[in-house]
Amino acid sequence: MPEGPEIRRVADRLGGVLTEQPLTSVWFRFPHLQASAEDLARHRIRTVRSWGKALLMEFDDGRTLYSHNQLYGRWFIRRAGNRPQTDRDLRLAIETPKHAALLYSASEIALLAPGEWQAHPFLGRLGPDVFAPGTTPAFLRRRLRSDRFRKRALGGLLMDQQFLAGLGNYLRSEILFNSGVHPDQRAGDLDDATLALLARQIRALARRAYLTGGETAPKAWVRARKAAGLPRRACRHLVFEREEAPCATCGARIRRVEYGSRRLYLCPDCQPKPTAGESA
């Protein structure tokens, strides 16, 4: 599933071709939404933004078009009237005189009246977006230490969109590794220095992934591995999808474990398992 950085990049691209442009047509695959398509095409899109893994298009009449890619959804941008060669099922098409924004295979699409997002079963429960201006390291330290979250194991907490919207599986593994934290550890058990490092890594790695298109490893490490002829998949991360490869820091073999029914990668030496009194 695309994580927050990928969805934000998609929002940027869509915003570049849709924002404040006259719409020539809007089409929905779902009949209950298609009933509003003609009227929606009379309006303009004011902003396109992401909130965690959700994508929001805000129209000039206050309505918001919400979509979530989940596992299979994908946006394409083409010249107006053109369609990609794909076996995917088209669910939403928005066209301007120059461009077509096309959403395929997504099952989660909704048109929300002004203010209605607060009652939406998914959006209404989301925590702050990882890229929001207010999501600073200081804010994250306070949130991690709060009574609501301090006793949660970090391996589960970092995947909880109510804690922070936009983190996902690869970011979880990379944040914990770069912080030297085992997934069983709880925020409330970390010393101040480790907690501060964790808070910085959450923000920094999400931003790095956004800027690079999904890379979380340091630039020099990525460049060296690409120069050695390794595929991009083997260069993006320090631990994620590197099972049995040597740790870039200590040389120990990276391990893959199942955590919360999802795969997680860690270095057993750099991220030692906490003692019984320090774990959830």
Buried (B, 14 or more C-beta within 10 A) or exposed (E): EBBBBBBBBBBEBBBEBBBEBEBBBBBBBEEEBEEBBEEBBEBBBBBBBBBBBBBBBBBEEEBBBBBBBEEEBBBBBBEEEEEEEEEBEBBBBBBBEEBBBBBBBBBBBBBBEEEBBEEBEBBEEBBBBBBBEEBEBEBBBEBBBEEEBBEBBBBBBBBBBEBBBBBBBBBBBBBBBBBBBBBBBBBBBBEEEBBBBBBBBBBBBBBBBBEBEBBBBEEEBBEEBEEEEEEEEBBBBBBBBBEEEEBBBEEBEBBBBEBBEBBBBBBBEBBEEBEEEBBB
